[in-house]
Amino acid sequence: MDKLRIVGGQRLQGAVAISGAKNAALPQIAASLLSPEPLHLTNLPAVSDVENMLGVITQHGAEISRQGRSVHVDASKASSRETSYDTVRKMRATVLVLGPLLARFGKAEVSLPGGCAIGARPVDMHIKALGQLGADIGIRGGSIVAAAPKGLTGARIVLGSPSVGATETAMMAATAAQGETEIVNAAREPEVMDLAACLGAMGANIEGAGTHRILVQGGTSWRAASHHTIPDRIEAGTYAIAAAITGGQLELTNARLEHMASVVQVLEAAGVSVWPGDRGLIVSRDGPLTPVDVTTEPYPGFPTDLQAQFMALMCCAPGASLLRETVFENRFMHVPELVRLGANITLQGTTALVRGGTPLRGAQVMATDLRASVSLVLAALVAEGESIVNRVYHLDRGYESLDRKLQMCGATIERLPG
């Protein structure tokens, strides 16, 4: 397991190319199993989660060819077979192949998925949504087993909460169902909208993506398609915080302001400047940081995937700030590691009280999940002396060439073998 050595104190300056969104790419790769016609995906990020998802569809018989960040998928010879635990244990998003396999082949079996240890994140909403479309579905022997030998039928699906994954599962499965499907309390994230755009290019008829009510007309006549994945708003937010925490200035090329309104609002309240440029966004900080209270919420609220990074920033803001996590339980696992770097943080249930302004100092720390690991990198960028961030394979799941991108902007950071 590789680790990162970081010497803090460098002001970041330069440009960072924001990669394609991992959380948009994964369901699009899964969606390729819906159609016997080819799908060409561009702007895929070079991260291990994408590699794993491509491996999943290959195991189901899809043929892929690659050129740079583009992948051509031919699933004409795909078939439904068990998606084994060895395949899915590395990330939770593999459950997204369940809907496409069931919709196209009338059966699917997927081992219960793994991924970051940030709470239960149950798959019950996926199961319920597919059941409402007419599937016989349940959990047996550690796997989700589903069957719909006569096909799926359109239905009204009311989600218990606006789950991104459940919305995507329902939307993909509904494209092949008979009749119309209405998804109520749907997730509104840009990644959901991008999946709808990808499915639309493939021939699906979907209305309302980006709102709480999505309508899907089933019986899709599939066609060959090409789709360009949106830029990663979480990566963009992470580098925006990197500029802010080091008192630097970064140009985030490809970043889209319309996907980051809540993040920009919070950063500006903290004393950070964000403005649109010719190629994306420009982020800088010259003055002191101001403590800001934040509550994570489903989109368009402040994203849970930036909570850990923003906590690292608040450790450098003189005064007290409250961070409340409402999306995932157990998403404060980075707190003990930030404390090792000298942070003053008190936890009470789903709320973290950060008393910022005390200088951070280098230390050995351990990454526990994807976003927690990058919060430790951010804190190490301003800590006095040397820090070692262990188990950075978490970073490689969702950040393309993080160490190289930071090096190019002036950070003293190197990857070391474990």
C-alpha positions as CSV (number, residue, x, y, z in Angstrom):
1,M,0.0,0.0,0.0
2,D,1.5,3.3,-1.1
3,K,1.8,6.3,1.1
4,L,2.3,10.0,0.6
5,R,5.1,12.1,2.1
6,I,4.1,15.8,2.4
7,V,6.0,18.7,3.7
8,G,3.7,21.6,4.5
9,G,4.0,25.3,4.1
10,Q,3.9,25.8,0.3
11,R,1.4,28.2,-1.3
12,L,-0.3,26.5,-4.2
13,Q,-0.3,28.4,-7.5
14,G,-1.2,27.3,-11.0
15,A,-3.8,25.4,-13.0
16,V,-5.4,22.0,-12.2
17,A,-7.3,20.1,-14.9
18,I,-10.5,18.7,-13.4
19,S,-11.2,15.2,-14.6
20,G,-14.4,13.5,-15.5
21,A,-16.8,12.8,-12.6
22,K,-16.3,9.3,-11.2
23,N,-19.8,9.3,-9.7
24,A,-21.2,10.1,-13.2
25,A,-19.0,7.6,-15.1
26,L,-19.8,4.6,-13.0
27,P,-23.6,4.4,-13.7
28,Q,-22.9,5.3,-17.4
29,I,-20.6,2.3,-17.6
30,A,-23.3,0.1,-15.9
31,A,-25.9,1.5,-18.3
32,S,-24.0,0.1,-21.3
33,L,-25.3,-3.4,-20.3
34,L,-28.8,-2.2,-21.1
35,S,-28.3,-2.1,-24.9
36,P,-27.0,-4.4,-27.6
37,E,-25.8,-1.3,-29.4
38,P,-22.4,0.2,-28.8
39,L,-21.8,3.0,-26.3
40,H,-18.8,5.4,-26.6
41,L,-17.9,7.2,-23.4
42,T,-15.5,10.1,-23.3
43,N,-13.8,12.0,-20.5
44,L,-13.7,9.1,-18.1
45,P,-11.3,9.7,-15.2
46,A,-8.3,7.4,-14.7
47,V,-9.2,6.2,-11.3
48,S,-9.4,2.7,-9.8
49,D,-13.2,2.7,-9.3
50,V,-13.7,3.2,-13.1
51,E,-11.2,0.4,-13.8
52,N,-13.2,-1.9,-11.4
53,M,-16.5,-1.0,-13.1
54,L,-15.1,-1.7,-16.5
55,G,-13.9,-5.0,-15.1
56,V,-17.4,-5.8,-13.9
57,I,-19.1,-5.3,-17.3
58,T,-16.3,-7.2,-19.0
59,Q,-17.1,-10.2,-16.7
60,H,-20.6,-10.0,-18.0
61,G,-19.4,-10.3,-21.6
62,A,-19.1,-6.7,-22.7
63,E,-16.2,-6.0,-25.0
64,I,-14.3,-2.8,-24.5
65,S,-11.7,-0.9,-26.4
66,R,-9.9,2.1,-25.1
67,Q,-8.1,5.2,-26.3
68,G,-6.9,7.6,-23.6
69,R,-9.9,8.6,-21.5
70,S,-12.4,7.3,-24.0
71,V,-13.9,3.8,-23.8
72,H,-16.0,2.0,-26.5
73,V,-18.3,-0.6,-25.1
74,D,-19.9,-3.3,-27.1
75,A,-22.3,-5.2,-24.9
76,S,-24.1,-7.1,-27.8
77,K,-22.8,-10.4,-26.5
78,A,-23.3,-9.6,-22.8
79,S,-25.2,-12.0,-20.5
80,S,-26.5,-12.2,-17.0
81,R,-24.4,-14.1,-14.6
82,E,-23.5,-13.8,-11.0
83,T,-21.4,-10.7,-10.1
84,S,-19.1,-12.2,-7.5
85,Y,-18.0,-10.8,-4.2
86,D,-14.4,-10.7,-5.3
87,T,-15.5,-8.3,-8.0
88,V,-17.8,-6.1,-6.0
89,R,-16.1,-5.9,-2.6
90,K,-13.9,-3.0,-3.7
91,M,-16.7,-0.5,-4.2
92,R,-20.4,-0.1,-3.5
93,A,-21.3,1.3,-6.9
94,T,-21.2,-2.2,-8.5
95,V,-24.8,-2.6,-7.3
96,L,-25.6,-0.3,-10.3
97,V,-25.3,-3.3,-12.7
98,L,-28.3,-4.9,-11.0
99,G,-31.0,-2.8,-12.8
100,P,-29.5,-3.1,-16.3
101,L,-28.9,-6.8,-16.1
102,L,-32.4,-7.4,-14.7
103,A,-34.1,-5.2,-17.3
104,R,-32.3,-6.7,-20.3
105,F,-32.0,-10.4,-19.3
106,G,-34.9,-10.8,-16.9
107,K,-32.6,-12.0,-14.1
108,A,-29.6,-10.8,-12.1
109,E,-27.5,-11.8,-9.1
110,V,-25.0,-9.4,-7.5
111,S,-23.1,-10.0,-4.3
112,L,-23.7,-7.3,-1.7
113,P,-21.3,-4.6,-2.4
114,G,-18.3,-3.2,-0.4
115,G,-16.6,0.2,-0.6
116,C,-15.9,3.0,1.9
117,A,-16.7,2.3,5.5
118,I,-18.8,5.4,6.1
119,G,-22.0,3.8,7.2
120,A,-24.6,1.2,6.2
121,R,-25.7,2.8,3.0
122,P,-28.2,0.0,2.5
123,V,-29.4,-1.2,-0.8
124,D,-33.0,-1.6,0.3
125,M,-34.2,1.3,-1.8
126,H,-32.7,-0.3,-4.9
127,I,-34.4,-3.5,-4.1
128,K,-37.8,-1.9,-3.3
129,A,-37.7,0.2,-6.6
130,L,-37.0,-2.9,-8.7
131,G,-39.7,-4.8,-6.8
132,Q,-42.2,-2.1,-7.7
133,L,-41.3,-2.6,-11.3
134,G,-42.4,-6.2,-11.0
135,A,-39.2,-8.0,-10.1
136,D,-39.1,-10.9,-7.6
137,I,-36.1,-9.8,-5.6
138,G,-34.4,-10.5,-2.3
139,I,-31.2,-11.2,-0.5
140,R,-30.0,-14.8,-0.4
141,G,-26.6,-16.1,0.6
142,G,-25.0,-12.7,0.7
143,S,-26.2,-11.8,-2.8
144,I,-29.1,-9.7,-4.3
145,V,-31.1,-12.1,-6.5
146,A,-33.6,-10.7,-8.9
147,A,-35.9,-12.2,-11.5
148,A,-38.5,-10.8,-13.9
149,P,-39.0,-13.6,-16.6
150,K,-41.9,-11.7,-18.1
151,G,-40.2,-8.4,-18.1
152,L,-40.6,-5.2,-15.9
153,T,-43.7,-3.0,-15.9
154,G,-43.8,0.7,-15.4
155,A,-44.9,1.9,-12.0
156,R,-45.0,4.9,-9.6
157,I,-41.9,4.6,-7.3
158,V,-41.7,6.9,-4.3
159,L,-38.2,6.9,-2.8
160,G,-37.9,7.1,1.0
161,S,-35.1,9.6,0.6
162,P,-33.5,11.2,-2.5
163,S,-30.9,8.4,-2.9
164,V,-28.6,8.9,-5.9
165,G,-28.0,5.2,-6.4
166,A,-31.6,4.2,-6.0
167,T,-32.7,6.9,-8.5
168,E,-30.2,5.7,-11.0
169,T,-31.1,2.1,-10.6
170,A,-34.8,2.9,-11.0
171,M,-34.2,5.1,-14.0
172,M,-32.0,2.5,-15.8
173,A,-34.4,-0.4,-15.2
174,A,-37.4,1.7,-16.2
175,T,-36.0,2.4,-19.7
176,A,-36.7,-1.3,-20.5
177,A,-40.0,-1.7,-18.7
178,Q,-43.4,-1.7,-20.3
179,G,-45.2,1.6,-20.0
180,E,-44.4,4.7,-18.0
181,T,-42.5,4.9,-14.7
182,E,-42.7,7.9,-12.4
183,I,-39.9,8.3,-9.8
184,V,-40.9,10.6,-7.0
185,N,-38.5,12.1,-4.5
186,A,-35.7,11.5,-7.0
187,A,-32.2,12.7,-6.4
188,R,-31.3,15.9,-8.2
189,E,-27.6,15.6,-8.5
190,P,-25.8,16.6,-11.7
191,E,-24.6,13.0,-12.0
192,V,-28.2,11.8,-12.2
193,M,-28.9,14.4,-14.9
194,D,-25.8,13.2,-16.8
195,L,-26.9,9.6,-16.6
196,A,-30.3,10.7,-18.0
197,A,-28.5,12.5,-20.8
198,C,-26.4,9.4,-21.5
199,L,-29.5,7.2,-21.6
200,G,-31.3,9.7,-23.8
201,A,-28.4,9.5,-26.3
202,M,-28.8,5.7,-26.2
203,G,-32.5,6.1,-27.2
204,A,-34.4,6.4,-23.8
205,N,-37.2,8.9,-23.3
206,I,-36.6,10.6,-19.8
207,E,-38.1,13.8,-18.5
208,G,-37.6,15.7,-15.3
209,A,-34.0,14.7,-14.4
210,G,-32.7,17.3,-12.1
211,T,-36.0,17.7,-10.4
212,H,-37.7,15.6,-7.6
213,R,-40.0,13.9,-10.3
214,I,-38.6,11.9,-13.2
215,L,-40.8,10.3,-15.9
216,V,-39.4,7.4,-17.9
217,Q,-41.1,5.9,-21.0
218,G,-40.3,2.3,-21.2
219,G,-39.8,0.0,-24.2
220,T,-36.7,1.9,-25.4
221,S,-35.5,1.3,-29.0
222,W,-31.8,1.3,-28.4
223,R,-29.3,2.9,-30.7
224,A,-25.5,3.4,-30.9
225,A,-24.5,6.4,-28.9
226,S,-21.7,8.6,-27.6
227,H,-21.6,10.6,-24.4
228,H,-19.1,13.0,-22.7
229,T,-19.0,12.7,-18.9
230,I,-19.4,15.9,-16.9
231,P,-16.4,17.2,-14.9
232,D,-16.1,16.1,-11.3
233,R,-17.6,18.8,-9.0
234,I,-16.2,17.0,-5.9
235,E,-12.6,17.0,-7.3
236,A,-13.1,20.7,-8.2
237,G,-14.3,21.5,-4.7
238,T,-11.3,19.6,-3.2
239,Y,-8.8,21.7,-5.2
240,A,-10.7,24.9,-4.4
241,I,-10.2,24.0,-0.7
242,A,-6.5,23.3,-1.5
243,A,-6.1,26.8,-2.8
244,A,-8.0,28.2,0.2
245,I,-6.1,26.3,2.9
246,T,-2.7,27.2,1.5
247,G,-3.6,30.8,0.8
248,G,-2.9,30.3,-2.9
249,Q,-4.6,30.7,-6.2
250,L,-5.6,27.9,-8.5
251,E,-7.4,27.8,-11.9
252,L,-9.7,24.8,-12.0
253,T,-10.0,24.1,-15.7
254,N,-13.2,22.4,-16.8
255,A,-15.0,23.1,-13.5
256,R,-18.6,24.2,-13.8
257,L,-19.9,26.9,-11.5
258,E,-23.5,25.7,-12.0
259,H,-22.7,22.4,-10.3
260,M,-21.0,24.1,-7.3
261,A,-23.3,26.9,-6.1
262,S,-23.6,25.7,-2.5
263,V,-19.8,25.1,-2.3
264,V,-19.0,28.5,-3.7
265,Q,-21.4,30.2,-1.3
266,V,-19.7,28.5,1.7
267,L,-16.2,29.2,0.5
268,E,-17.0,32.9,-0.1
269,A,-18.4,33.1,3.4
270,A,-15.1,31.7,4.7
271,G,-13.1,34.4,3.0
272,V,-12.3,32.7,-0.2
273,S,-12.6,34.3,-3.7
274,V,-14.2,32.3,-6.5
275,W,-14.9,33.6,-9.9
276,P,-15.4,32.2,-13.4
277,G,-12.5,32.3,-15.9
278,D,-12.2,31.5,-19.6
279,R,-11.4,27.8,-18.9
280,G,-13.3,27.1,-15.6
281,L,-13.1,28.6,-12.1
282,I,-10.4,30.6,-10.4
283,V,-10.1,30.3,-6.6
284,S,-7.8,32.3,-4.3
285,R,-7.4,33.5,-0.8
286,D,-5.3,36.5,0.4
287,G,-6.8,37.4,3.8
288,P,-7.7,35.4,6.9
289,L,-10.2,32.6,7.0
290,T,-13.5,33.0,8.7
291,P,-15.2,30.1,10.5
292,V,-18.5,28.9,8.9
293,D,-21.1,26.5,10.1
294,V,-22.1,23.9,7.5
295,T,-24.8,21.1,7.2
296,T,-24.4,18.5,4.6
297,E,-27.5,17.9,2.5
298,P,-28.6,16.2,-0.8
299,Y,-28.0,18.3,-3.9
300,P,-28.3,21.3,-4.3
301,G,-27.2,21.5,-0.6
302,F,-23.6,21.3,0.6
303,P,-22.3,17.8,-0.5
304,T,-21.3,15.2,2.1
305,D,-18.4,14.3,-0.2
306,L,-16.8,17.7,0.7
307,Q,-17.5,17.6,4.4
308,A,-14.1,16.2,5.4
309,Q,-12.2,18.6,3.2
310,F,-14.1,21.6,4.5
311,M,-13.4,20.4,8.1
312,A,-9.7,20.5,7.3
313,L,-10.1,24.1,6.1
314,M,-12.0,25.1,9.2
315,C,-9.1,23.8,11.3
316,C,-7.2,26.8,9.9
317,A,-9.9,29.4,10.5
318,P,-9.5,31.2,13.9
319,G,-12.7,30.7,15.9
320,A,-15.4,28.0,16.2
321,S,-17.3,26.3,13.4
322,L,-20.0,23.6,13.5
323,L,-20.2,20.9,10.9
324,R,-23.3,18.7,10.9
325,E,-23.4,15.5,8.8
326,T,-27.0,14.4,7.8
327,V,-26.3,12.1,4.8
328,F,-24.0,9.3,6.1
329,E,-23.4,8.0,9.6
330,N,-19.8,7.3,10.5
331,R,-18.5,10.0,8.2
332,F,-16.3,11.6,10.9
333,M,-13.7,8.8,10.8
334,H,-11.1,11.4,9.7
335,V,-11.5,13.4,12.9
336,P,-9.0,11.3,15.0
337,E,-6.4,11.6,12.2
338,L,-6.9,15.4,12.0
339,V,-6.4,15.5,15.7
340,R,-3.1,13.8,15.3
341,L,-2.1,16.7,13.1
342,G,-3.0,19.1,15.9
343,A,-6.6,19.9,15.1
344,N,-9.0,20.8,18.0
345,I,-12.2,18.9,17.2
346,T,-15.0,17.8,19.5
347,L,-17.6,15.2,18.3
348,Q,-21.1,15.0,19.5
349,G,-23.3,12.6,17.5
350,T,-23.6,13.9,14.0
351,T,-22.0,17.3,14.8
352,A,-18.4,18.3,14.9
353,L,-17.2,21.4,16.7
354,V,-14.0,22.7,15.2
355,R,-11.9,25.2,17.1
356,G,-9.6,26.5,14.4
357,G,-6.5,28.7,14.3
358,T,-4.0,26.5,16.2
359,P,-1.1,25.6,13.9
360,L,-1.1,22.1,12.6
361,R,2.0,19.9,12.8
362,G,3.2,17.1,10.7
363,A,2.5,13.5,11.8
364,Q,1.8,10.0,10.6
365,V,-1.9,9.5,9.7
366,M,-4.0,6.8,8.3
367,A,-6.7,7.2,5.5
368,T,-10.0,5.5,6.3
369,D,-12.0,6.3,3.2
370,L,-11.8,8.2,-0.1
371,R,-12.8,11.7,1.1
372,A,-11.3,11.3,4.6
373,S,-7.9,10.5,3.0
374,V,-7.9,13.7,0.9
375,S,-8.8,15.8,3.9
376,L,-5.6,14.6,5.5
377,V,-3.6,15.6,2.5
378,L,-5.1,19.1,2.6
379,A,-4.3,19.4,6.3
380,A,-0.8,18.1,5.7
381,L,-0.2,20.8,3.0
382,V,-0.3,23.5,5.7
383,A,1.1,21.5,8.7
384,E,4.5,22.4,10.0
385,G,7.1,19.8,9.0
386,E,6.6,16.4,7.4
387,S,3.5,14.3,7.3
388,I,3.0,10.7,6.0
389,V,-0.5,9.7,4.8
390,N,-0.8,6.0,4.8
391,R,-3.2,3.7,2.8
392,V,-3.6,6.1,-0.1
393,Y,-5.2,3.5,-2.3
394,H,-8.4,5.1,-1.1
395,L,-7.3,8.3,-2.9
396,D,-6.7,6.4,-6.1
397,R,-10.4,5.3,-6.1
398,G,-11.6,8.8,-6.9
399,Y,-8.8,11.2,-7.6
400,E,-6.8,11.1,-10.8
401,S,-3.0,11.7,-10.2
402,L,-3.6,13.8,-7.0
403,D,0.1,13.9,-6.1
404,R,1.2,14.9,-9.6
405,K,-1.4,17.6,-9.9
406,L,-0.4,19.1,-6.5
407,Q,3.3,18.9,-7.4
408,M,2.6,20.9,-10.5
409,C,1.1,23.6,-8.4
410,G,4.0,23.8,-6.0
411,A,3.2,21.3,-3.2
412,T,6.1,19.3,-1.7
413,I,4.5,15.8,-2.0
414,E,5.8,12.4,-3.2
415,R,4.4,8.9,-3.4
416,L,6.3,6.3,-1.6
417,P,6.0,2.5,-1.8
418,G,4.3,0.9,1.2
